[in-house]
Amino acid sequence: MLGAALFWMSLWILAVIGALNFYLPSLVIIALVLSLAWTSEIMRNVVNISVKQSCCFVLS
């Protein structure tokens, strides 16, 4: 999961750099920040559920 997060951050940084060339870069950057927040929450939830499932499996 860490590799996926690092890949997503690298891709996101390149997208922000490219967004600076648009006519309304602030709107594009706001959309990218929302996308980053959404994706990081999903990754965090996937890790949480995976750990909880593993603990339940081991403890049962």
C-alpha positions as CSV (number, residue, x, y, z in Angstrom):
1,M,0.0,0.0,0.0
2,L,2.9,2.3,0.7
3,G,4.2,1.9,-2.9
4,A,0.7,2.7,-4.2
5,A,0.6,5.8,-2.1
6,L,4.1,7.0,-3.2
7,F,3.1,6.4,-6.8
8,W,-0.1,8.4,-6.4
9,M,1.7,11.3,-4.7
10,S,4.3,11.3,-7.5
11,L,1.6,11.3,-10.2
12,W,-0.3,14.0,-8.2
13,I,2.7,16.3,-8.0
14,L,3.2,16.0,-11.8
15,A,-0.4,16.9,-12.3
16,V,-0.2,20.0,-10.1
17,I,2.9,21.1,-12.0
18,G,1.0,20.6,-15.3
19,A,-2.1,22.4,-13.9
20,L,-0.1,25.6,-13.6
21,N,-0.2,25.9,-17.4
22,F,-4.1,26.0,-17.5
23,Y,-6.2,29.2,-17.8
24,L,-7.7,28.7,-14.3
25,P,-5.0,26.8,-12.4
26,S,-6.6,27.4,-9.0
27,L,-9.8,25.5,-9.9
28,V,-7.7,22.6,-11.3
29,I,-5.5,22.5,-8.2
30,I,-8.6,22.6,-5.9
31,A,-10.0,19.6,-7.8
32,L,-6.6,17.8,-7.5
33,V,-6.4,18.5,-3.7
34,L,-9.9,17.0,-3.3
35,S,-8.9,14.0,-5.3
36,L,-5.8,13.6,-3.2
37,A,-7.8,13.8,0.1
38,W,-10.4,11.4,-1.2
39,T,-7.8,8.8,-2.4
40,S,-5.8,9.0,0.8
41,E,-8.9,8.4,2.9
42,I,-9.8,5.4,0.8
43,M,-6.3,4.0,1.1
44,R,-6.4,4.6,4.9
45,N,-9.8,2.8,5.2
46,V,-8.5,-0.2,3.1
47,V,-5.5,-0.6,5.4
48,N,-7.7,-0.3,8.5
49,I,-10.1,-2.9,7.3
50,S,-7.3,-5.2,6.3
51,V,-5.7,-5.0,9.7
52,K,-8.9,-5.5,11.5
53,Q,-9.8,-8.5,9.4
54,S,-6.4,-10.0,10.1
55,C,-6.7,-9.4,13.8
56,C,-10.2,-11.0,13.9
57,F,-8.9,-14.0,11.9
58,V,-5.9,-14.5,14.2
59,L,-7.9,-14.0,17.4
60,S,-10.8,-16.3,16.5
